[in-house]
Amino acid sequence: MKVLIDIGNTRIKWCIDNSRGIESSRAIAHRNISFISQVQQAWEAIDTPDVLAIASVSKKIIAQQLIELARTLWPHVSVIIAKSQAQGGGVINAYPQADKLGVDRWLGLIALRHYYPGNRCIVDCGTAITVDVLNQQGLHLGGLISPGLQTMKHSLFKGTEDLAYVERHYAAGLANFTESAIYSGTLYAASGLIEKAVSELCNCQTTVLTGGDADLLAQHLTFNLIIDADLVLKGLSLYCRDDDML
C-alpha cells in the first residue's frame, strides 16, 4: 500500500493507493499552521503503508515535515520523490530542460496519456492556471501558465488601496459594487483564457480540468470537458509503477 501526496502551492492532497486503486483522497490548506497535526490525525487512522510518494511544487520544508511525520508513524516506510523527466510513462516532455516542467504538470500528462486517448489537453485550475497539450503519440506539445483565480484576486487587492480580500462568491456578470466586480472580472479573465487556449491551440478531442477551481470554472466554459480532481495523484500512482522513472 502507498500513500500518495500532491503538494501544491496552496493545498496538500493525499490518498491511499492499493490493489483496488486510488481511494479516499483528502485535501487541506498547508498555509494553516496546524496542518501537520491535521494530517497526523488522519494518518493515524490508516494502515501502515510500504511507500510514501510525494509530488511537490511548494516549499521544500512542507515535504520535509510530511516525511518526518511519516517516519515517526511508520518507521520502515520508503519515500519516493517524483521528478519531471525527458521521457516516461509514454510521454515525451516538450521542455528542453525536462526538470523545469512542474512535476504536477508532468504527472498530469502521464495520467492523461494513460486514461484519456487521442489528442487531449489538461487545464489545471489552481494557484496558477496551466494548460498542457498532448498528442495521440504521447508527445507533449507545450503549455501555458497564467495566474489562477485566487492569485489574480490577491494581486489586485494587494496592489489597490482601500480594498480587502473577500472569499465570497457572487453572481457572475456586470456588478454594482467592487467585490462582486472583482469576482466576475477575474472569473471572466480565467475562463476567457481557457476558452481561447482550447479553441485556438489545443485541437483536442478531450479536455480535462483539474485543480481546486475546476468545478467553478467549468460552469463558465462552453466546450465539452471532463473534471478529474485526482489527475495528479493518478499520475503519481503510475509514476511509482514505472521502474524507468524511479
N, C-alpha and C positions, 0 to 999 in steps of 0.2 A: 504494500500500500504506500502511496505517495501523498504528501501534502504539497499542492501547487500554489505558489504565491505570485501574484501580479502586483508590483508596487508602482503605482502611477504617481503623478505629481501632486495629487490631492488625496487619493484613497489607496488603501491596500485591499486587495480582493484575494480570497483563497478558497480552495475546495479540496475535497478528497478525490483521489484518482485510484480506483481499484479495479478488480476484474469486471465490474459492471459498468465501468466508465467513470465520467466525472459526476460527482454528487455534491450536493449541499454547499453551493457557492455562497459566500458571505462577503460583505464589504463594509469597511468603516473608514472614516477620515483619519489619516495619520497625523494631521496637524493638531489634533486634540492630544494634550499631554498625557492623558490617561489611556491612550490607545493600546499600549503594551499590556496593561492589566486587563483590558477588554479582550485582547487576543488570547492571553493566558487563560482566562476563564473559559473561553470557547475551546481552546486546545486541550484543556484538562478533561474534557468530556469525550474526546475521540480516542480510538485505539492507537497504539504505538505504531507510527509509520516506519518504513525502511528508508525512505528518501524524503528529503525536503528540497524542492526545486524552486528557484527564485528567478523571476524576471523583473528587473528594476530599472526605471528611468529617473528615479528620485535620488535623494542624498544617500550616500553610502552608509551613513550611520543607521538609517532605518533598517536596511538589510542586516547590518551587524547586530542590531538589537534583537531582531527576529531569530537570527541564527543562535545567538546566546540563549534566548528563551527556549528554542527547540532543543538545544543540547542540555539544558537544565532538565527539561521534561523527559527527553528521550536521549540519553547519553550516547547511544550507538547509532543514531541516525546519520546517514550520509547526506552531504549537501552538494547540490548541483546549482551552479550559477550560469544561466543561459546567456549566450553571446551571439550577436549577429555575425553571419559568415558569408563568404562569397557565394557559396552554394550549399544546399542541404534541404532535405525534406521535399525534393522535387522542384525546388525553387532556385532560380539564378538571380542573385542580387544585382540591381542596376547600379548601385553605388560603387565607384572605383575603389574607394576605401570602405570596405564592407562594414567595418565596425562603427562607422559614422551613422549608419542607419539605426534608429532607435530599436532596441530589442523587442519592444512591444509591437512595432510595425513589422519586424521580421517574423515574429511568431504568428501574428495575424495573417501574414502571407502564407505561411506554412499550413495553417488551418484552412485558409481559403482554397489552397491547392487541393487539399485532401477532401474537403466536404462539399465544395461547390464547383461543378465542372464548367468548361468553356472560358470565354473571355469574361473577366469579372473584376470588381474593384471593392475595396474596403473604404468606408468612411468612419473614422474613429472620432467620436464626438465627446471629447474630454476637455482637460485643461487647454489643450490645443486641439484644433480640428485638423486631422490628417487625411489625405486621400491617396491611396496607392492602387495602382493598376497592374493586373497580372493577366498575361495572355494564356491561351489554352495549352501552350507548350511549357508553361511554368516560368516564363521569363518576366521578371519584374520590369515594367516599363518606366518606372519612376513615380514620383508623387508630389504632393503639395502640402504645405504646413501653414496654418493660419491660427490666430488666437481663437480659443473656444469662447463659448457664451459668457462664462463666469469671468474669464480673463479680460474680455472686452469690457464688461461692466466694471470690474475692479480698476482697470486702466482709466476709464472715463471718470469714475468717482475720485480716483487719486489725483487726476490732473485738473480737476474742476473745483472751484471754490464753492462752499456752501451746499455741497451735496453729500448725503450719507448713503452708504451701500445698503440696498434693500433686497431681501431674499424673495419677496412675494412674486407670485405670478399674476399677470393681468391679461385681459382680453387683447389679442393681437390686432393692431390697427392704429389709425390715427388717434392720438391721445390728447387730452386737455389738461394733463399735469405731468410734471417732469419724470417721476419714477416710472410711470406707465410708458411714456415716450421712449425712455432708455430701454425698457424691457422690449418693446416692439422693435426699436431700431436695431438692437443687437441681434434679435431673433431673425429679422429680415436680412441682416448682413450675413449671418451664418447660413441660413437656408438658401439665400441667393448665391453665395459662393458654391455651395454643394450642387445646386441645380446647374449652374454654368459649367462647373468642372465635369460633372457626369455627362451632360449633354454634348459638350464640345471636345473633351479629352479622353473619355473612357471607352466609348464604343463597346459597351458590355452587355451581355445577356443577364448578368446578375450583379446587383449592388447590395452589399451587406453593410449595415450600420451596427456599430458597437460603441461602447463608452457610456458614461453617466448621463449624457444629454440625448442619447439616441432616441428614446421614446418621445421626448418633447419635439425634437427637430423633425422626426418622421411625420408628425401631424401637419407639417407645413411644407412638405415636399410632394411633387406631383407625379413622380415616376414610381414604378413598382420597385419594392425593396424588401429585404429580409432583415429583421433585427436579430442579432445573435450576441447576447450580452456576455457570453463566456468565450468569445472567439480567441482572445489571447491565451486564456487558460487551456483551451483545446490545442492551440499551437504548442504550448509548453509541454503538454502531455505527449504530443507527437515528437517533440524535440528529445524528450527523455527516452523514447523508444528507439531512437536512431543512433547507433553506436558511432557513426561517422561524425555526428555533431557534438559528441561529448568530449 
